[in-house]
Structure formats: structure tokens, C-alpha cells
Amino acid sequence: MSLGALVRHAHVRRIAIAVIVSIVVLATRCRWDELTGVHVAYVDYDTQIFAQIADQPLGVDLLFAPKPLVVPLVYRAAGNDQAAVVWFQGNLSFVAWMALAASVALGLRRRWMRGIAVLLGVTFVLAPARVGFTGSLLSESINDSLMALALAGAFGLVHARGRRRVTLAVATGVVGLAWLLTRDTNAFVAVTAAGLAMIVWRGWRQRWAWVALALPLVGAVVVISSTRIAHAPLPYQHDWYARFTPRGVYPMIDNVTARSVAELREDMPAALRPYTDHPIGVEWLVRAAPEHRPLQDWLIDHGAATYARWLVAHPVDRVRELIDARWIALAGPTSRYMPRGWTARGSVARRLTVNRNLIVLLLFAAPLLLWKPRVDARSGLVLCILVSGVVGVAASYYGDAAEVARHCYGAGQQVVVALFLALVVWLDRVTLPRRGSGAVVE
């Protein structure tokens, strides 16, 4: 057999591709270990909260803890060993993002596009912020990894068939539930994605689609409801006023006192308005002496309505503010949360996913790239990922006025991933002119 015939042989070609992919994965892992091996874990104020929740007895009460359920359970499984948590975050991140790259590549039709998808996946794996968050004892890395696994499963469902598809659907559902219970704002992303999927694929015609829609709706209701229920104070809350213990109260007070002060003064009883003459510190407020109970109770009872009025009173201004803060969400400053030994510097490839010029170009191109989403199931899926990610960015940005860049990181990365996937899927399905002729190839 000649060399040319050997190269063209399907079995030989598959072996060659497998060897190349294995080399790429191995090289990526070596670079990953090199980058993460020098990290000294970043410990945040929130780290103690995860640890204290992990020390609580297992039970339904954990759903109402000051932080969503999943990350404290990881701490519990690790025995509150910070090194073990960092090890878990690092390995989960590497596996999740490589799985996403593999899932996307397997669903592409053109071999050369599969190679591009794998290389793009490597770029996402080694992105500086992603590498750094694995060494931070916060929720961002686990949330980011579960999102990648859920997206990998969703792409797999597009091209899987038979029993494999059923198994993948169940696994994706389990991962999706874990992701839903990692950050409260994920509830808005899940509901938006499920609702948009019903529209894109006309799901109202199929009974199973209504079941698929009901699951994230029920999950979202559970998540949002859990933020309103008080719990026994944890050690870090020993001197708090008990009514501040529901998970959603602290960020709500942060929002109303930082963003809607004018509305606050207008809505407040005259006796309480002097408190707004100076900024109201939330840390002071949760520990304020009993003589300040009228202020505390009024903010807890009426603060959410005041903030909601601020949000809806000038919607154009709110949208403009979010657009102005786009880089905080899509490529925001996260260096303060990075472990010691982390560096923001890197090759052009490593920083590709935070390249502002490229992201702007993809944002403007997205309507063209995702035009007629029903023509290709993959385009419809990417559209759902993109739109729900934008909703997630808005929910994160307006959900808590503090640490906006960190809180928007998860949804912002979802938007960035969707933009690159839109380009990959479009290139895979668009017709190309055949060289030397007027014909086109698929």
C-alpha cells in the first residue's frame, strides 16, 4: 500500500487524529499544571462562610444557608481542607472545559473546524482568569466549571442518538441542577434559556418539552424562595440582627443603599430620612444597636420595593448603565481575587477570549451568525446560551451592587463562550466557494 493510500485509509486517519488530540490534551495539561502549580490560595471573607456552612449538619436547612448549597457541600466533602478544595477546583475546571471542547468538536461536520474547536477550547481552558479562579476559595471556579459541563452536555444532545442521548440528558440535568444551586442568579439564566428554547423549537407542540421547561422553572422557584427564608445565625453572624439572615436581604440592602438613595429618601418616613444624609454602611446596619431597629425593619420590609421602583422607573438608563459596564461583565478586573503566583500576562492565544476588539466584532456579528436559528439546531442552542447569558449578566449586575466584576464573571463568560461558538457553528455550516470553480461546498 502506498503512503498516500495509507494516509487516506479511514482507520489510519482515525488513529492519527486520536494521537494528535492526545498530544494536544497532554501539552495543555502540562501547561495547566505549570500555571496552577505556583498558586498560593486566595482566602476571601466569603471563604469562612462556606466553611461554616460545611460544618452544619446535613439537612433541608442547608438550602436556606447564607450561600447556595453546592460550594459548601464541596467544602464538606473536602473536610474543609483548603488545599483539597483548590485541587478539586483545578481538576474540575480542566476536565469541564476540555469536555466542552470535545463535545463541540464532535458535533461539527468539517474536520478542519473540529481542529479549530479543539484549539479554541484550549484557549478557554488556559484563559488567565479561569486559571486564577481555581486557586481562589470562592464560588466562581466551581460555577464556571459546572456551566461548561452543562454546555458540553447540551451540545452532546444535539448530535447524540438513542440510549446515549437519554443517558446524556439525565447527566446534563444533574449537572444543570448542581449549577442552578451554585449561584442564585443562575435561576434567571436557566428560566430564560428554557423559555427561549420553547420558542426556537416550537416546544409547545411536544409534551416532553413542557416537562423540560417545568424542571428549571421549579428549580428557579426553589432557589429564589430559599433566599427569603431566615436561618439560625452562623458564627460570623453572631452579632447580626436576626432579620438580616435570609440570603437575599444583605445584597438587597446593599443595592438600595448604594444605588437608589433618592428613592429611598422619598419612600422613607420623615423620622428615618436623617440616616440617608450620609452613606449607610451595610456592615454597620446588620450589627446596629436596638435603637436603630426602626431603620433596620423599614429597610427589610420596604427596601426591595424601593429598589424595584428605581430599576423600572428609567429602563433606558438602566440598559445604558449596563452597556457602559460591559467590560466589567465580559472581561472585568478580577485580579484582586487571584491567588499569589498568578499572572495576568500570557500569550495572544491565552488572552484571546478577553480581547476587546474581537469580542466587539463578535457582538456585532452575532445577529448574522445566528440568523434563522431553526435551520440548524446548534445555532438555536447557541442563541439560547447567548440570550440567557445576557439576562444573567443583567441579573448579576443589578442583583448586588458590591463586587460587580466577580458576580458577573459566570454569566459574562457564558456570553463570551456563546459568541465564539456562534462563529464556529456558522463557519461549520456556511457554504464555501470551491477553489477554481463557481460551485459551492457544504
Buried (B, 14 or more C-beta within 10 A) or exposed (E): EEEEEEEEEEEEEEEEEEEEBEEBBEEBEEBBEEBBEEBEBBEBEBBBBBBBBBEBEEEEEBBBBBBBBBBBBBBBEBEBEBEBBBBBBBBBBBBBBBBBBBBBBBBBEBEEBBBBBBBBBBBBBBBBBBBBBBBBBBBBBBBBBBBBBBBBBBBBBBBBEEEEBEEBBEBBBEBBBBBBBBBBBBBBBBBBBBBBBBEBBEBEEEEEBEEBBEBBBEBBEBBBEBBEBEBEBBEBBEEBBEBBBBBBBBBBBBBBBBBBBEBBBEBBEEEBEEBBEEEBEBEEBBBBEEEBEEBBEBBBEBBBEBBBEBBEEEEEEBEEEBEEBBBBBBBBEBEEBBBEBBEBEBEEEBBBBBEEEBBBEBBEBBEEBBEEBEEBBBBBBBBBBBBBBBBBBBBBBBBBBEBBBBBBBBBBBBBBBBBBBBBBBBBBBEEEEEEEEEEEEE
